[in-house]
Structure formats: structure tokens, C-alpha cells
């Protein structure tokens, strides 16, 4: 059984071999692993099985976005892989999330269903281009309300919105926060970022860290540093 840890490492690698070379340096007691679109499309479901056999908990972040029946069936297929967390877009709407949650609830050990509110790459300018006139914060709260009311176990949101989500919805929902950077790192393609300490202090259940760990020559050292800063170790 995978251990509980607030730290999820994003495996943004182009191949099975590169992924294993990196993962072999990690301890499943200290991190979960995120499999996103690139790795899953390149390698396929076998990567999930391989990493689970190594003892890692898996966050399958494919952000399903389609008609309700397609999303439901995709969620069931993902659940069949034995992953811990899966994602759909809150933009799918309440009917879609309810249908997926009902299907998952019939399983013996369903994954947690998370709804993506607003991607951390999105800026106010991006919203204007889409003719969305509300603020990012208001949009995140609206989509979280819709998703949680429809049965989602939690949401994916930036740490900038996490405090207001906790104010509105309390401590029960899972909040997964991507866009995490160490204080000394650049933000790359993320518009709304935070350090691990800021994210957890603001109420994040899990934080997702990619390049600061995966591009480091000493990833285990970075992981230990993050966990120490979160007062989990040492």
C-alpha cells in the first residue's frame, strides 16, 4: 500500500527508459508519481503497472474532457489500472462529474475523482481571449462548487486560490496544487506559482513538483529538502 505523502513528482519524460532511470532514484515512501499526457500516450498503461509494482502511488492526470458517457468510461478504465487519483475538467459540467462519480463509487477501491478548475498556465489575459469576464479566483470557486456538489472528491487549483477554496468548502475536499517551484527557481510556463511551503500553508493536500526535481542532478536531495521544509523529516 503506497504511503501517505503530500509530495507528487510529475514525470514529464519522453520515454519508458528515461522514466525508469529517474524513478529508480526515488523512494516510494516519500513521494507519489504523476503520469500525464505525454508519458501515458508514449508508453501506455504499462507504465502505471510498472511503477505500482515498485510501490509508488499514482496520480493519473489525463484531465478527461468529453461528453459525459465518454468521460465516465475513461474514468472507469483509469480506475481499472489501480491508480490513486484521476482528473477530469470541471468545464465538463455537473452531469458529467456525477455520472463518473456514480460509476466509480460502484467499485471496491475507486480512485479519488478530482476536477481541474483553471489550469495554472492560465492568466487573466487568457480568460479575456476566451471572452470570460470574471476573475480567475471567482471562476475557480464557481467551478469547484459545481464539481464538489456533483460528487468530485476534490479539485486541482493553484495555491493562490487554495485559501478561498478552504474558506468556502472546509477541510474535507482534496486540493491538489500544481505550479510548485522552489524559491530559487524560475516559473517556466506557469503563470500562477508558489513554493511548497506556501502551498501547504495555504491548505493544499498535495503539491505537484516537476522540473525542480526531475531536472536536478540530485533529485533525492531536492525531495528531502522539500519534505524537510514541510516538517515531514529531520
C-alpha positions as a Markdown table, in Angstrom:
| # | Residue | x | y | z |
|---|---|---|---|---|
| 1 | Unk | 0.0 | 0.0 | 0.0 |
| 2 | Unk | 1.5 | 3.4 | -1.0 |
| 3 | Unk | 2.5 | 5.6 | 1.9 |
| 4 | Unk | 0.8 | 9.0 | 2.5 |
| 5 | Unk | 2.9 | 11.9 | 1.4 |
| 6 | Unk | 1.9 | 15.4 | 0.3 |
| 7 | Unk | 4.5 | 15.4 | -2.5 |
| 8 | Unk | 3.7 | 14.3 | -6.0 |
| 9 | Unk | 6.5 | 14.3 | -8.6 |
| 10 | Unk | 5.5 | 15.0 | -12.2 |
| 11 | Unk | 7.1 | 12.5 | -14.6 |
| 12 | Unk | 7.4 | 14.6 | -17.7 |
| 13 | Unk | 9.7 | 12.3 | -19.5 |
| 14 | Unk | 9.6 | 11.3 | -23.2 |
| 15 | Unk | 10.2 | 7.5 | -22.8 |
| 16 | Unk | 9.9 | 4.5 | -20.6 |
| 17 | Unk | 13.7 | 4.2 | -20.2 |
| 18 | Unk | 14.1 | 7.8 | -19.1 |
| 19 | Unk | 11.3 | 7.4 | -16.7 |
| 20 | Unk | 12.7 | 4.3 | -15.0 |
| 21 | Unk | 16.2 | 5.8 | -14.9 |
| 22 | Unk | 14.8 | 8.7 | -12.9 |
| 23 | Unk | 12.3 | 6.8 | -10.8 |
| 24 | Unk | 14.9 | 4.3 | -9.6 |
| 25 | Unk | 16.5 | 7.1 | -7.6 |
| 26 | Unk | 13.3 | 7.7 | -5.6 |
| 27 | Unk | 11.7 | 6.2 | -2.5 |
| 28 | Unk | 8.0 | 5.3 | -2.7 |
| 29 | Unk | 7.7 | 6.1 | 1.0 |
| 30 | Unk | 8.4 | 9.8 | 0.3 |
| 31 | Unk | 6.5 | 10.6 | -3.0 |
| 32 | Unk | 3.7 | 9.8 | -5.3 |
| 33 | Unk | 4.2 | 10.0 | -9.0 |
| 34 | Unk | 2.1 | 11.9 | -11.6 |
| 35 | Unk | 1.7 | 10.4 | -15.0 |
| 36 | Unk | 0.5 | 13.0 | -17.5 |
| 37 | Unk | -0.5 | 13.0 | -21.2 |
| 38 | Unk | 2.9 | 12.8 | -22.8 |
| 39 | Unk | 4.2 | 9.8 | -20.8 |
| 40 | Unk | 0.9 | 7.9 | -20.9 |
| 41 | Unk | 0.4 | 8.4 | -24.7 |
| 42 | Unk | 4.0 | 7.5 | -25.4 |
| 43 | Unk | 4.3 | 4.4 | -23.2 |
| 44 | Unk | 0.8 | 3.4 | -22.5 |
| 45 | Unk | -0.9 | 1.8 | -19.4 |
| 46 | Unk | 2.1 | -0.5 | -18.8 |
| 47 | Unk | 4.0 | 2.4 | -17.2 |
| 48 | Unk | 1.3 | 2.5 | -14.4 |
| 49 | Unk | 1.7 | -1.2 | -13.7 |
| 50 | Unk | 5.5 | -0.9 | -13.6 |
| 51 | Unk | 5.6 | 2.0 | -11.2 |
| 52 | Unk | 2.9 | 0.4 | -8.9 |
| 53 | Unk | 5.0 | -2.8 | -8.7 |
| 54 | Unk | 7.8 | -0.6 | -7.4 |
| 55 | Unk | 5.5 | 0.6 | -4.6 |
| 56 | Unk | 4.5 | 4.1 | -5.8 |
| 57 | Unk | 1.1 | 5.6 | -5.5 |
| 58 | Unk | 0.0 | 7.0 | -8.9 |
| 59 | Unk | -1.8 | 10.3 | -9.8 |
| 60 | Unk | -3.1 | 9.7 | -13.4 |
| 61 | Unk | -3.5 | 13.3 | -14.6 |
| 62 | Unk | -5.1 | 12.9 | -18.1 |
| 63 | Unk | -7.8 | 15.7 | -17.5 |
| 64 | Unk | -10.6 | 13.9 | -19.3 |
| 65 | Unk | -12.8 | 16.4 | -21.2 |
| 66 | Unk | -15.5 | 15.0 | -23.4 |
| 67 | Unk | -19.2 | 14.1 | -23.4 |
| 68 | Unk | -20.4 | 12.5 | -20.1 |
| 69 | Unk | -20.5 | 8.9 | -21.3 |
| 70 | Unk | -17.0 | 9.1 | -22.7 |
| 71 | Unk | -15.6 | 10.7 | -19.5 |
| 72 | Unk | -17.4 | 8.1 | -17.4 |
| 73 | Unk | -15.9 | 5.2 | -19.4 |
| 74 | Unk | -12.4 | 6.8 | -19.4 |
| 75 | Unk | -12.6 | 7.2 | -15.6 |
| 76 | Unk | -13.6 | 3.5 | -15.2 |
| 77 | Unk | -10.7 | 2.5 | -17.5 |
| 78 | Unk | -8.3 | 4.6 | -15.4 |
| 79 | Unk | -9.7 | 3.0 | -12.2 |
| 80 | Unk | -9.0 | -0.4 | -13.6 |
| 81 | Unk | -5.4 | 0.5 | -13.6 |
| 82 | Unk | -5.4 | 0.8 | -9.8 |
| 83 | Unk | -4.4 | 4.5 | -9.6 |
| 84 | Unk | -5.0 | 6.7 | -6.6 |
| 85 | Unk | -6.1 | 9.9 | -8.2 |
| 86 | Unk | -7.6 | 10.8 | -11.6 |
| 87 | Unk | -8.7 | 14.1 | -13.1 |
| 88 | Unk | -11.5 | 15.5 | -15.2 |
| 89 | Unk | -12.1 | 19.1 | -16.3 |
| 90 | Unk | -14.7 | 20.9 | -14.2 |
| 91 | Unk | -15.7 | 22.5 | -17.5 |
| 92 | Unk | -17.4 | 19.2 | -18.3 |
| 93 | Unk | -20.3 | 20.2 | -16.1 |
| 94 | Unk | -22.2 | 18.7 | -13.2 |
| 95 | Unk | -23.9 | 15.9 | -15.1 |
| 96 | Unk | -20.6 | 14.5 | -16.4 |
| 97 | Unk | -18.9 | 14.6 | -13.0 |
| 98 | Unk | -21.9 | 13.0 | -11.3 |
| 99 | Unk | -22.1 | 10.2 | -13.9 |
| 100 | Unk | -18.3 | 9.5 | -13.5 |
| 101 | Unk | -18.5 | 9.5 | -9.7 |
| 102 | Unk | -21.5 | 7.2 | -9.6 |
| 103 | Unk | -19.7 | 4.7 | -11.8 |
| 104 | Unk | -16.6 | 4.9 | -9.7 |
| 105 | Unk | -18.5 | 4.5 | -6.5 |
| 106 | Unk | -19.6 | 1.0 | -7.5 |
| 107 | Unk | -16.0 | -0.2 | -7.4 |
| 108 | Unk | -14.4 | -1.8 | -4.4 |
| 109 | Unk | -11.4 | 0.6 | -4.3 |
| 110 | Unk | -12.1 | 3.6 | -6.6 |
| 111 | Unk | -9.6 | 6.3 | -7.2 |
| 112 | Unk | -10.3 | 9.8 | -5.9 |
| 113 | Unk | -12.0 | 11.9 | -8.6 |
| 114 | Unk | -10.5 | 15.4 | -9.0 |
| 115 | Unk | -11.9 | 18.3 | -11.1 |
| 116 | Unk | -9.5 | 20.7 | -12.7 |
| 117 | Unk | -10.7 | 24.2 | -12.1 |
| 118 | Unk | -8.4 | 26.6 | -14.0 |
| 119 | Unk | -5.0 | 25.5 | -15.3 |
| 120 | Unk | -2.1 | 27.1 | -13.6 |
| 121 | Unk | -0.8 | 28.3 | -17.0 |
| 122 | Unk | -3.9 | 30.5 | -17.4 |
| 123 | Unk | -3.6 | 34.2 | -16.9 |
| 124 | Unk | -6.3 | 37.0 | -16.8 |
| 125 | Unk | -5.3 | 37.8 | -20.4 |
| 126 | Unk | -6.1 | 34.2 | -21.4 |
| 127 | Unk | -9.5 | 34.5 | -19.9 |
| 128 | Unk | -10.2 | 37.7 | -21.9 |
| 129 | Unk | -9.2 | 35.8 | -25.1 |
| 130 | Unk | -11.9 | 33.3 | -24.3 |
| 131 | Unk | -14.4 | 36.0 | -23.6 |
| 132 | Unk | -14.6 | 35.1 | -19.9 |
| 133 | Unk | -15.1 | 38.3 | -17.9 |
| 134 | Unk | -14.9 | 37.0 | -14.4 |
| 135 | Unk | -11.7 | 36.9 | -12.3 |
| 136 | Unk | -9.6 | 33.7 | -12.1 |
| 137 | Unk | -10.4 | 33.4 | -8.4 |
| 138 | Unk | -14.2 | 33.7 | -8.9 |
| 139 | Unk | -14.0 | 31.2 | -11.8 |
| 140 | Unk | -12.1 | 28.7 | -9.7 |
| 141 | Unk | -14.6 | 29.0 | -6.8 |
| 142 | Unk | -17.5 | 28.6 | -9.2 |
| 143 | Unk | -16.1 | 25.5 | -10.9 |
| 144 | Unk | -15.1 | 24.0 | -7.6 |
| 145 | Unk | -18.6 | 24.5 | -6.2 |
| 146 | Unk | -20.1 | 22.8 | -9.3 |
| 147 | Unk | -17.6 | 19.9 | -9.2 |
| 148 | Unk | -17.9 | 19.2 | -5.4 |
| 149 | Unk | -21.7 | 19.5 | -5.5 |
| 150 | Unk | -21.7 | 16.9 | -8.3 |
| 151 | Unk | -19.6 | 14.5 | -6.3 |
| 152 | Unk | -16.0 | 15.1 | -7.0 |
| 153 | Unk | -13.6 | 14.2 | -4.2 |
| 154 | Unk | -11.6 | 17.3 | -4.7 |
| 155 | Unk | -10.1 | 19.8 | -7.1 |
| 156 | Unk | -6.9 | 20.9 | -8.8 |
| 157 | Unk | -6.2 | 24.6 | -8.3 |
| 158 | Unk | -3.2 | 26.9 | -7.8 |
| 159 | Unk | -2.1 | 27.8 | -4.3 |
| 160 | Unk | -3.3 | 31.4 | -4.9 |
| 161 | Unk | -6.9 | 30.1 | -4.8 |
| 162 | Unk | -6.5 | 27.5 | -2.1 |
| 163 | Unk | -7.2 | 29.7 | 0.8 |
| 164 | Unk | -10.5 | 30.9 | -0.5 |
| 165 | Unk | -11.4 | 27.3 | -1.5 |
| 166 | Unk | -10.8 | 26.2 | 2.1 |
| 167 | Unk | -12.9 | 29.2 | 3.3 |
| 168 | Unk | -15.8 | 28.1 | 1.1 |
| 169 | Unk | -15.6 | 24.3 | 1.3 |
| 170 | Unk | -13.7 | 23.5 | 4.5 |
| 171 | Unk | -11.0 | 20.9 | 5.1 |
| 172 | Unk | -12.7 | 17.8 | 3.5 |
| 173 | Unk | -12.1 | 18.3 | -0.2 |
| 174 | Unk | -8.8 | 17.2 | -1.6 |
| 175 | Unk | -6.9 | 20.1 | -3.2 |
| 176 | Unk | -4.0 | 19.3 | -5.5 |
| 177 | Unk | -1.8 | 22.2 | -6.3 |
| 178 | Unk | 0.5 | 22.2 | -9.4 |
| 179 | Unk | 2.8 | 25.0 | -10.4 |
| 180 | Unk | 5.1 | 24.4 | -7.4 |
| 181 | Unk | 8.5 | 25.9 | -7.7 |
| 182 | Unk | 11.4 | 26.3 | -5.2 |
| 183 | Unk | 12.0 | 29.9 | -4.2 |
| 184 | Unk | 15.2 | 29.9 | -6.3 |
| 185 | Unk | 13.6 | 28.5 | -9.5 |
| 186 | Unk | 12.0 | 30.3 | -12.4 |
| 187 | Unk | 8.4 | 29.7 | -13.2 |
| 188 | Unk | 8.8 | 28.3 | -16.8 |
| 189 | Unk | 5.3 | 28.1 | -18.4 |
| 190 | Unk | 3.3 | 28.5 | -15.2 |
| 191 | Unk | 1.5 | 31.8 | -14.6 |
| 192 | Unk | 0.4 | 31.2 | -11.0 |
| 193 | Unk | 3.1 | 29.5 | -8.9 |
| 194 | Unk | 4.1 | 29.1 | -5.3 |
| 195 | Unk | 6.8 | 27.4 | -3.1 |
| 196 | Unk | 6.0 | 24.1 | -1.4 |
| 197 | Unk | 5.7 | 25.9 | 2.0 |
| 198 | Unk | 3.3 | 28.5 | 0.7 |
| 199 | Unk | 1.1 | 25.9 | -1.0 |
| 200 | Unk | 0.8 | 23.6 | 2.1 |
| 201 | Unk | 0.4 | 26.6 | 4.4 |
| 202 | Unk | -2.5 | 27.8 | 2.2 |
| 203 | Unk | -4.3 | 24.5 | 2.5 |
| 204 | Unk | -3.1 | 22.2 | -0.3 |
| 205 | Unk | -3.5 | 18.4 | 0.3 |
| 206 | Unk | -0.9 | 17.5 | -2.3 |
| 207 | Unk | 1.7 | 19.6 | -4.2 |
| 208 | Unk | 2.9 | 18.6 | -7.6 |
| 209 | Unk | 6.5 | 19.3 | -8.4 |
| 210 | Unk | 8.1 | 18.6 | -11.8 |
| 211 | Unk | 11.2 | 20.2 | -13.2 |
| 212 | Unk | 12.8 | 21.4 | -9.9 |
| 213 | Unk | 13.1 | 17.7 | -9.1 |
| 214 | Unk | 13.2 | 16.0 | -12.5 |
| 215 | Unk | 15.8 | 18.3 | -14.0 |
| 216 | Unk | 18.0 | 18.3 | -10.9 |
| 217 | Unk | 21.3 | 16.2 | -10.9 |
| 218 | Unk | 20.4 | 15.2 | -7.3 |
| 219 | Unk | 16.6 | 14.7 | -7.3 |
| 220 | Unk | 16.5 | 12.8 | -4.0 |
| 221 | Unk | 18.3 | 15.7 | -2.3 |
| 222 | Unk | 15.6 | 18.2 | -3.7 |
| 223 | Unk | 12.9 | 15.9 | -2.4 |
| 224 | Unk | 14.5 | 15.7 | 1.0 |
| 225 | Unk | 14.8 | 19.4 | 1.1 |
| 226 | Unk | 11.1 | 19.9 | 0.3 |
| 227 | Unk | 10.0 | 17.4 | 2.9 |
| 228 | Unk | 12.3 | 18.9 | 5.5 |
| 229 | Unk | 10.7 | 22.3 | 4.7 |
| 230 | Unk | 7.3 | 20.8 | 5.2 |
| 231 | Unk | 8.5 | 19.4 | 8.6 |
| 232 | Unk | 8.0 | 15.9 | 7.5 |
| 233 | Unk | 11.6 | 14.8 | 8.0 |
| 234 | Unk | 14.6 | 15.5 | 10.1 |
